[in-house]
């Protein structure tokens, strides 16, 4: 992951509702939840949820599939892993340079 991409992902996660959505998906048993169920579980109105889901999807943090009339969201674990790895590498560099 490049610095500019990490910056965009961190910016997307810097908003409380989006962080709640991502955390909720990460804690779910099968990592796939219908948009309506996310709305009910987190108490977020549908139109507000849609805005935030689109933002997270644009940064490739979510996957979206259609199952019948439902839109199902899941966490893009690969992208989250890339962000964690990027952060860990940069923290290690910062620690090494401060020694």
C-alpha positions in Angstrom: 0.0 0.0 0.0 1.3 3.4 -0.9 1.2 6.4 1.4 -1.5 8.3 -0.6 -3.8 5.2 -0.6 -3.3 4.8 3.1 -4.1 8.4 3.7 -7.5 8.0 1.9 -8.3 4.8 3.8 -7.4 6.5 7.2 -9.6 9.5 6.2 -12.5 7.2 5.5 -12.1 5.5 8.8 -11.7 8.8 10.6 -15.5 9.2 10.7 -17.3 7.6 13.6 -20.2 6.1 11.7 -17.9 4.5 9.1 -15.7 3.1 11.8 -18.8 1.6 13.5 -19.8 0.0 10.3 -16.4 -1.5 9.7 -16.2 -2.8 13.3 -19.7 -4.3 13.1 -18.8 -6.2 9.9 -15.5 -7.4 11.4 -17.3 -8.8 14.4 -20.1 -10.5 12.5 -20.0 -14.3 12.4 -20.1 -14.8 8.6 -18.8 -11.3 7.6 -21.8 -10.8 5.3 -24.6 -8.6 6.3 -27.5 -7.1 4.4 -27.6 -3.3 4.4 -31.0 -3.2 6.1 -29.6 -5.4 8.9 -26.7 -3.0 9.4 -29.1 -0.1 9.5 -31.2 -1.8 12.2 -28.3 -3.0 14.3 -26.5 0.3 14.4 -29.5 2.6 14.4 -28.4 4.4 11.3 -31.1 5.7 8.8 -31.0 4.0 5.4 -30.0 7.1 3.5 -27.2 7.9 5.9 -26.0 4.3 5.9 -25.9 4.3 2.1 -23.7 7.3 2.0 -21.2 5.8 4.4 -21.3 2.4 2.8 -20.5 4.0 -0.5 -17.6 5.9 1.0 -16.1 2.7 2.5 -16.7 0.8 -0.7 -14.9 3.5 -2.7 -11.8 3.0 -0.6 -12.1 -0.8 -1.2 -12.8 -1.6 2.4 -16.1 -3.3 1.7 -17.3 -5.8 -0.9 -20.9 -5.6 -2.1 -23.0 -8.4 -3.7 -26.6 -8.6 -4.6 -28.6 -11.6 -3.4 -32.1 -11.4 -4.7 -33.5 -8.0 -3.6 -30.9 -7.6 -0.9 -27.5 -5.9 -1.0 -25.0 -7.7 1.1 -21.9 -6.1 2.4 -18.7 -7.8 3.7 -15.4 -6.6 4.9 -12.5 -6.7 2.4 -10.1 -8.4 4.8 -7.3 -8.1 2.3 -7.5 -4.4 2.2 -7.7 -4.2 6.0 -4.6 -6.5 6.3 -2.7 -4.2 3.8 -3.5 -1.2 6.0 -2.4 -3.0 9.2 0.8 -4.1 7.5 1.5 -0.5 6.1 0.9 0.9 9.6 3.1 -1.7 11.3 6.0 -1.1 8.9 5.8 2.7 9.3 5.7 2.5 13.1 8.7 0.2 13.0 10.6 2.7 10.8 9.6 5.6 13.2 10.9 3.6 16.2 14.2 2.8 14.5 14.8 6.4 13.4 14.2 7.7 16.9 16.8 5.4 18.4 
